[in-house]
Amino acid sequence: MKDGIKILIVEDCNVMQSVIKKTLSLIGLPFSRIDSATNGLLGLQMIEKQSYDIIIVDLNMPVMDGMEMINNLKKYPHAVDTSVIVVSADGQQWKKELFKVQDVGFMHKPFKPEELRSKILEVTSTTKNS
């Protein structure tokens, strides 16, 4: 990540994509790339072509939801060490526990910029690329 953090936002709501991008621009971290996809399948197609340091993913999306996308990430060797942050209004406790087991960060919508910054620093500090 010496050249900046590369992020993929996988979110079906264009407004929420814009909110996340705007929030990323406000939190003072060095981003070199911020891409977006509107569902998990498109996100995986982007991951085939480009490596990312962090994937910010919604759970409830058409075509392929966030859980299925996360479960499919292990098929991509270059994505094994990619940090994942789920950003969702669905904060059921069993899902939060599953994310902990899978080493996936979780943030509840809506969130504050400092929460996103803190979560990004938390997940990037646990990767071997940091």
WOHUTA-V357234 format. One record per residue. SS is DSSP state (alpha for helix, beta for strand, coil for the rest). PSI is psi as a letter, one per 20 degrees, with the letter a starting at -180 (* if undefined). Layout:
SS;PSI + SS;PSI
//
This chain:
coil;j + coil;h + coil;j + coil;q + beta;p + beta;p + beta;q + beta;p + beta;p + beta;o + coil;p + coil;i + coil;o + alpha;h + alpha;g + alpha;h + alpha;g + alpha;g + alpha;g + alpha;g + alpha;g + alpha;g + alpha;g + alpha;h + alpha;i + alpha;i + coil;i + coil;k + coil;q + coil;o + beta;p + beta;i + beta;p + beta;o + beta;r + beta;q + beta;q + coil;j + coil;r + alpha;h + alpha;g + alpha;h + alpha;g + alpha;h + alpha;h + alpha;h + alpha;h + alpha;h + alpha;h + coil;p + coil;q + coil;q + coil;h + beta;p + beta;p + beta;o + beta;p + coil;q + coil;g + coil;o + coil;q + coil;r + coil;f + coil;p + coil;r + alpha;h + alpha;g + alpha;h + alpha;g + alpha;g + alpha;h + alpha;i + alpha;h + alpha;i + alpha;i + coil;o + alpha;h + alpha;i + alpha;j + coil;h + coil;j + coil;p + beta;q + beta;p + beta;o + beta;p + beta;o + beta;q + coil;i + coil;n + coil;k + coil;p + alpha;g + alpha;h + alpha;g + alpha;g + alpha;h + alpha;g + alpha;h + alpha;g + alpha;h + coil;j + coil;l + coil;p + beta;q + beta;p + beta;p + beta;p + coil;q + coil;r + coil;r + coil;q + alpha;g + alpha;h + alpha;g + alpha;g + alpha;g + alpha;g + alpha;h + alpha;g + alpha;h + alpha;g + alpha;h + alpha;h + alpha;i + coil;i + coil;q + coil;i + coil;i + coil;*
//
